[in-house]
Amino acid sequence: MEEKPMPETAPAYKEDLDVPDAVRNRHKAAANQEAAEIYGDVESAENYGYVARGLKSRHIQFIALGGTIGTGLFLGIGSAFTQAGPLSVLLGYTFTGCAIYAMMQSLGEMATWLPLPGAIPQFCARYVDEAMGFAVGWNNWYNSAITLCAEISAASVVIGFWNDDINPAAWITLIILLVVALNIFAVAIYGEAEFIFASIKIITIVGLILMAIVLDLGGGPTHDRLGFRYWKDPGAMKEYKGDGDWGRFLGLWSTLVNAAFSYGGVEMVAVAAGEAENPRKNIPKAVRRVFWRILFFYVIGSLAIGVLVSSNDDQLLGAIKNGAKGAAASPWVIAIYRAGIPVLPSIINAVILTSASSSANAFLYTGSRYLYALAQNRQAPRFFLKCTKLGVPVYCVAVTASISLLTYLSCSSGADTVFQWFQHLTTIANLFTWVSICIAYIRFHAALKAQGVDRNTLVLKSPFQPYLAWIALIFFSFIILFSGFDVFGPFKVESFLTSYIGVPIYFGLYLFWKVFKRTRWIKSEDADIFRGKAALDAEDEHWVHKKPTSVLGKIWYWIA
């Protein structure tokens, strides 16, 4: 059969295996042009290669969804709940969610203007100061690499909910092999894995919220109508480190810190922007829905927990105190046990295992792309730019994955203490990332104005700027400053270090590059806002915009 010629508007990335040579060549030419603009010369682009735009719309949407649903929503929220009470948790997650929304609007505008791989270190280096790009890049890489270890360790511990006779090292090995396999071959494989993982998490949290409504209204096996009884006894807001209103305020403040860590990873969608198909359409689509994801999953989710379980529940307090494995420390599971539904706890544990594996997969991906972005900024060795024929920065993946071997430290009691210290070093890293994003946006906003770019012409113009970015910047800065407020009464050196060691690490990285390279604060009129944009603009013309016609097609289009 004679092959039909492709139309002039054929997409640069075609899913079919029998892609015509003309389209393949267009794909390669577009990638080479983009790489040449980013690297600075054609020779480097040909020698090192470049990442491939293999993440489809549904991948991007579900990466954005999965990035907002971590083990914190299933497990971590329990400690904040017992410490501060249901209303404090609801308010804490709501306030932090509003700041996350403001930050993501800022990041979305920058990532749509220039959807680069790694993105965040490049924005900071281009718009603020090369030293900030260096600091946020290496800080994020370290954070991703160590969090990768933490998630692999968490997944191996979760398996202990069913069987703790087998040495965790066996499970650690299997999980490392899994996440490396999902990252080393092609970005589309990573995208498919995250699509599946995120789908499981979304279905689970939607099911749990529906279950909470049924149980709260007395539809469970015990037919006990709960209402808001636990908001009356033991109370909606608990005192923490103080008495009266001051104690309740400190309880609320402690939930802000917990919520900030639970939201960690929400910025992953921008890291993936450099490998997204049709990024000028798919990135804004994902960013605009952040508000609804935060509202539904975290705000309604925290409200659901607050009506199902008492904040002084003996079983929940005991599980948290004794470090119970897997789902045993989840307030959702406690509620299920109380309702007399025997099968669901194992299902929830399986979802938590999936969530931890998903997070490990995602942090290996983001860590490798941060390293790739640093190499593009010439702040990491240039060999990290080397990509396979399928567009995977292979050395970045390999080096980041090698850090996962530290996870074996958690298998022995003595080394586990060292491993816990490694994990504590990452506690403030997410907050510094968000602060850096806000500062980069404020400078980006000023650069657009100084260089005569009308924001009304942007594909994604975030509202109320730069005020949203300033509000988020101040909010996250306050959390950094007072994240360890409870270590001062009485003062504990070890707790102080674990709470604040991330601060000197970030500023140490910044000052090192500042002094070593004698960098300067970039003026708005000199900010590099155009390099790489011409190739991306030219590529936009080749994407096909398909509009669904069926009802199911329109529903799926809205979702993904």
Secondary structure, DSSP 8 states (H G I E B T S, - for coil): -------TT--SS--SSS--HHHHHHHHHHHHHHHHHHHSSHHHHHHH------B-HHHHHHHHHHHH--HIIIIIHHHHHHHH-HHHHHHHHHHHHHHHHHHHHHHHHHHHHS--SS-HHHHHHHHT-HHHHHHHHHHHHHHHHHHHHHHHHHHHHHHTTT--SS-HHHHHHHHHHHHHHHHHS-HHHHHHHHHHHHHHHHHHHHHHHHHHHHHHTT-STT----TTHHIIIIISS---SSSHHHHHHHHHHHHHHHHHHHTTTTTHHHHGGGGBSSHHHHHHHHHHTHHHHIIIIIIHHHHHHHHHS-TT-HHHHHHHHTT--GGGG-HHHHHHHHHT--SHHHHHHHHHHHHHHHHHHHHHHHHHHHHHHHHHTTSS-GGGG---TTS--HHHHHHHHHHGGGGGGGGSHHHHHHHHHHHHTTTTHHHHHHHHHHHHHHHHHHHHHHTT--GGGSSS--SSTTHHHHHHHHHHHHHHHHTTGGGBTTB-HHHHHHHHTHHHHHHHHHHHHHHHHT-----GGG---STTHHHHHHHHTT-------SHHHHHHHHH-
